[in-house]
Amino acid sequence: MSQPQNLSLSLEQQFNLRKYEQHAKQIPREELETLFIEIIRQKMVQENLFKKMVQIP
């Protein structure tokens, strides 16, 4: 997947992503679903935190 220059991953991040992909193949689907939902929840919390930081004068 091609991304704009400022949104692309560093080489280290690309390497880590490959490791996570390999590891994910060994995790049962039910556990992956639980982890996925938790990641989405944490991303939402992160977005809320950023919004609050931007609102501070």
Buried (B, 14 or more C-beta within 10 A) or exposed (E): EEEEEEEEEEEEEEEEEEEEEEEEEEEEEEEEEEEEEEEEEEEEEEEEEEEEEEEEE
